[in-house]
Amino acid sequence: MRNLFLTYRALALVVGVLLLALTVGMVFKSALTEGTDLQTFGDSLTGTVALIHGWVYIVYVVVAFLLSRRAGWSLGYLVLMLLAGLIPVLIFWVEHNVVTRLRAEHAELR
């Protein structure tokens, strides 16, 4: 359980940071005047970050599924964990909630 717990935490934070970077890139790409340096940066950033986020998110989904099954959590809680990787900033709250819940339920993770 400990390795799965630590893997989940690391993946959640990486997915969250990548999603924030992707969001910033999309804002730069879409909201700024075409051809400006920041708009060009946003354009190049979104393609790269979206690809990396997608692959890391797939691994996150598998680890979140395994963790929720091992912890005996409901399907609804798993869905919340999975949606958190798609909604900017939500994943940081969900990760904190998952850590708090796991530590309360499993003394060896404290």
C-alpha positions as CSV (number, residue, x, y, z in Angstrom):
1,M,0.0,0.0,0.0
2,R,2.8,2.4,0.8
3,N,4.4,2.3,-2.7
4,L,1.0,2.8,-4.3
5,F,0.3,5.7,-1.9
6,L,3.6,7.4,-2.7
7,T,3.2,6.8,-6.5
8,Y,-0.3,8.3,-6.4
9,R,0.9,11.4,-4.6
10,A,3.8,11.9,-7.0
11,L,1.5,11.4,-10.1
12,A,-1.2,13.6,-8.7
13,L,1.3,16.5,-8.2
14,V,2.8,16.0,-11.6
15,V,-0.6,15.9,-13.3
16,G,-1.7,19.0,-11.4
17,V,1.4,21.0,-12.4
18,L,1.2,19.9,-16.0
19,L,-2.5,20.8,-16.1
20,L,-1.7,24.2,-14.7
21,A,1.0,24.7,-17.4
22,L,-1.4,23.6,-20.1
23,T,-4.1,26.0,-18.8
24,V,-1.6,28.9,-18.9
25,G,-0.4,27.9,-22.3
26,M,-4.0,27.8,-23.6
27,V,-4.7,31.3,-22.2
28,F,-1.5,32.6,-23.8
29,K,-2.3,30.8,-27.1
30,S,-6.0,31.9,-27.3
31,A,-6.3,35.2,-25.5
32,L,-3.2,37.1,-26.7
33,T,-2.6,38.8,-30.0
34,E,-1.5,36.4,-32.7
35,G,2.2,36.5,-33.4
36,T,3.3,38.0,-30.1
37,D,6.0,36.3,-28.2
38,L,3.7,35.1,-25.4
39,Q,1.1,33.8,-27.9
40,T,3.8,31.9,-29.8
41,F,5.2,30.5,-26.5
42,G,1.6,29.4,-25.5
43,D,1.1,27.8,-28.9
44,S,4.3,25.7,-28.6
45,L,3.8,25.0,-24.9
46,T,0.3,23.6,-25.3
47,G,1.3,20.9,-27.8
48,T,4.2,19.6,-25.8
49,V,2.5,19.8,-22.4
50,A,-0.8,18.3,-23.6
51,L,1.1,15.2,-24.9
52,I,3.0,14.7,-21.7
53,H,-0.1,15.4,-19.5
54,G,-2.0,12.8,-21.6
55,W,0.5,10.1,-21.0
56,V,1.0,10.8,-17.4
57,Y,-2.7,11.1,-16.8
58,I,-3.2,7.6,-18.2
59,V,-0.7,6.2,-15.6
60,Y,-2.5,8.4,-13.0
61,V,-5.8,6.8,-13.9
62,V,-4.4,3.3,-13.5
63,V,-2.8,4.1,-10.1
64,A,-5.9,5.9,-8.8
65,F,-8.0,2.9,-9.8
66,L,-5.7,0.5,-8.0
67,L,-5.4,2.7,-4.9
68,S,-9.2,3.1,-4.7
69,R,-9.8,-0.6,-5.1
70,R,-7.2,-1.5,-2.5
71,A,-8.6,1.1,-0.1
72,G,-12.2,-0.2,-0.7
73,W,-13.6,3.2,-1.7
74,S,-16.7,3.8,-3.7
75,L,-17.0,4.3,-7.5
76,G,-18.1,7.9,-6.9
77,Y,-14.9,8.7,-5.0
78,L,-12.9,7.1,-7.8
79,V,-14.7,9.2,-10.4
80,L,-13.8,12.3,-8.3
81,M,-10.2,11.3,-8.3
82,L,-10.2,10.8,-12.0
83,L,-12.0,14.0,-12.8
84,A,-9.5,15.9,-10.7
85,G,-6.8,15.2,-13.3
86,L,-8.9,17.1,-15.9
87,I,-10.0,20.2,-14.0
88,P,-7.3,22.7,-13.2
89,V,-6.4,23.1,-9.5
90,L,-9.0,20.5,-8.3
91,I,-6.4,17.8,-8.2
92,F,-4.4,19.5,-5.4
93,W,-7.6,19.5,-3.2
94,V,-8.4,15.9,-4.1
95,E,-4.8,14.7,-3.5
96,H,-4.9,16.4,-0.1
97,N,-8.3,14.7,0.6
98,V,-7.0,11.3,-0.5
99,V,-3.9,11.6,1.6
100,T,-5.9,12.6,4.7
101,R,-8.3,9.8,4.2
102,L,-5.7,7.1,3.6
103,R,-3.7,8.2,6.6
104,A,-6.8,8.0,8.8
105,E,-7.7,4.5,7.5
106,H,-4.1,3.1,7.4
107,A,-1.9,3.7,10.4
108,E,1.2,2.6,8.5
109,L,1.0,5.6,6.1
110,R,1.3,8.3,8.9
